[in-house]
Amino acid sequence: MTIDREAHHALVEIVEGKQWDAHKALTALLPTLTVANVEEAPKCTSEGQVDGKERTSDQHRALFLWFGMIEKEAENAGLTWDMIIRHTHQLRITKETLHGMCKSLQKALWKTTSTKELKKHGNIDILIDHFVDVFSKEGLELPPFPFDPKKNNSRLQAMENLANEDYPEYHGAPTI
């Protein structure tokens, strides 16, 4: 879009002026402006899209309908993402993709969408178990989850106390 210096100056004055006066000032300015090259002006569709360059809401609905159709076909055929991606792409494991995996698990498990919504007790442990399980299938041992030993961690203390207990040795099936 190109405008002349005078129109630009008028618009800057409106923007820098008082917000509640902007509508009145724009309404007064509009009749003084002329449109150049009317035949070259882009045409808008009924849904506000310019020249069909962006998808319409009908195209958006059709795209997601198609995704649903593919989902059903893949489900009927027993296909999973690992089968598809393994043969076509080599995606690097990054913090961002791990975060995406975490959010997908979180949504499936607890119907939440942000990692900030994870509960202090339980949720993280379950996610860790899932990550360990997934990566162990490829032979990768994950590093231990970081923790601050200076903070009061009653679960960790309870586990240490159990480890310090002197339990009898196991000698076969228990008898009643």
C-alpha positions in Angstrom: 0.0 0.0 0.0 1.3 3.4 -0.9 0.0 6.7 0.3 1.1 10.2 -0.2 3.0 12.3 2.4 0.0 14.4 3.3 -2.3 11.4 3.9 0.5 9.7 6.0 0.9 12.9 8.1 -2.9 13.0 8.7 -2.9 9.3 9.8 0.0 9.8 12.1 -1.8 12.7 13.8 -4.9 10.6 14.3 -2.9 7.7 15.8 -0.9 10.0 18.1 -4.0 11.9 19.1 -6.6 10.9 21.7 -8.0 7.4 21.2 -11.6 8.4 21.6 -11.3 11.0 18.9 -9.8 8.5 16.3 -13.1 7.4 14.8 -14.3 10.9 14.3 -11.0 12.0 12.8 -10.9 9.0 10.4 -14.4 9.6 9.3 -13.5 13.2 8.5 -10.3 12.1 6.7 -11.9 9.4 4.5 -13.8 11.6 2.0 -10.6 13.6 1.3 -8.7 10.4 0.2 -8.8 9.1 -3.4 -8.1 5.6 -4.5 -5.5 5.2 -7.3 -5.4 2.2 -9.7 -8.9 1.0 -8.9 -8.7 -1.8 -11.5 -5.6 -3.2 -9.7 -7.2 -3.2 -6.2 -7.4 -6.7 -4.8 -10.9 -8.3 -4.8 -12.2 -9.7 -1.5 -14.3 -12.9 -1.2 -17.5 -13.0 0.8 -15.4 -14.3 3.7 -12.9 -11.5 3.7 -10.1 -13.4 1.9 -8.1 -11.4 -0.7 -7.8 -12.9 -4.2 -8.1 -16.5 -2.8 -4.5 -16.3 -1.4 -5.6 -17.5 2.1 -7.8 -20.5 2.7 -11.4 -19.9 3.3 -13.4 -21.2 6.3 -14.9 -23.9 4.0 -11.4 -25.0 3.0 -10.4 -25.0 6.6 -13.3 -27.3 7.5 -12.6 -29.5 4.5 -8.9 -29.8 5.6 -9.9 -31.0 9.0 -12.6 -33.3 7.6 -9.9 -34.8 5.4 -7.6 -35.3 8.4 -10.5 -37.1 10.2 -10.9 -39.4 7.1 -7.2 -40.2 7.1 -7.4 -40.9 10.8 -10.1 -43.5 10.3 -8.3 -45.1 7.4 -5.0 -45.3 9.4 -6.9 -46.7 12.4 -8.6 -49.4 10.3 -5.2 -50.3 8.7 -3.5 -50.4 12.1 -1.0 -47.7 11.1 0.7 -45.6 13.8 3.0 -42.6 13.5 6.2 -44.5 14.3 5.4 -46.7 11.2 5.0 -43.7 9.0 7.9 -41.5 10.3 10.4 -44.2 10.7 10.6 -44.7 6.9 10.2 -41.1 5.7 11.8 -38.6 8.1 14.8 -38.3 10.4 13.6 -35.9 13.0 16.2 -34.7 15.5 15.2 -34.9 19.2 15.1 -31.4 20.6 13.9 -29.8 23.7 11.0 -28.3 21.7 9.9 -31.7 20.3 10.2 -33.3 23.7 8.0 -30.5 25.1 5.5 -31.2 22.4 5.5 -34.9 23.3 5.1 -34.0 26.9 2.1 -31.7 26.1 0.5 -34.5 23.9 0.9 -37.0 26.8 -0.5 -34.5 29.3 -3.5 -33.8 27.1 -4.2 -37.5 26.7 -3.7 -38.3 30.4 -5.3 -35.3 32.1 -7.0 -33.2 29.5 -4.7 -30.2 30.2 -2.7 -28.3 27.6 0.1 -26.5 29.4 3.0 -27.9 31.3 2.3 -25.2 33.9 -0.9 -27.1 34.7 0.9 -30.2 35.9 0.3 -31.0 39.6 3.2 -31.0 42.0 2.8 -34.6 43.1 2.2 -37.5 40.7 2.0 -35.9 37.2 5.7 -35.4 36.7 6.4 -39.0 37.9 3.9 -40.4 35.4 5.4 -38.4 32.6 8.9 -39.5 33.5 7.7 -43.2 33.4 6.3 -42.6 29.9 9.5 -41.0 28.7 11.7 -43.7 30.2 9.5 -46.4 28.6 9.5 -44.8 25.1 13.2 -44.2 25.0 14.2 -47.6 26.6 12.5 -49.3 23.6 15.2 -47.8 21.5 17.9 -48.7 24.0 18.4 -45.2 25.4 18.8 -44.9 29.2 17.6 -41.4 30.2 19.5 -39.3 32.7 17.9 -39.1 36.2 15.3 -36.4 36.7 17.0 -33.3 38.3 16.2 -32.5 41.9 17.5 -30.2 44.6 18.6 -32.3 47.6 18.5 -29.2 49.8 14.8 -28.9 49.4 12.5 -30.9 51.7 11.6 -34.0 49.6 9.6 -36.3 51.9 9.2 -38.9 49.1 12.9 -39.1 48.6 13.5 -39.3 52.3 11.0 -42.1 52.6 12.7 -44.0 49.8 16.1 -43.5 51.5 14.6 -44.7 54.9 13.2 -47.8 53.2 16.7 -48.5 51.6 18.2 -48.3 55.0 15.8 -50.8 56.5 17.3 -54.2 57.3 14.8 -56.6 55.5 15.1 -60.4 55.7 16.5 -62.1 52.6 14.0 -63.7 50.2 14.1 -67.5 50.1 11.3 -68.6 47.8 7.6 -68.3 47.9 6.0 -67.2 51.2 4.3 -69.8 53.4 1.1 -69.2 55.3 
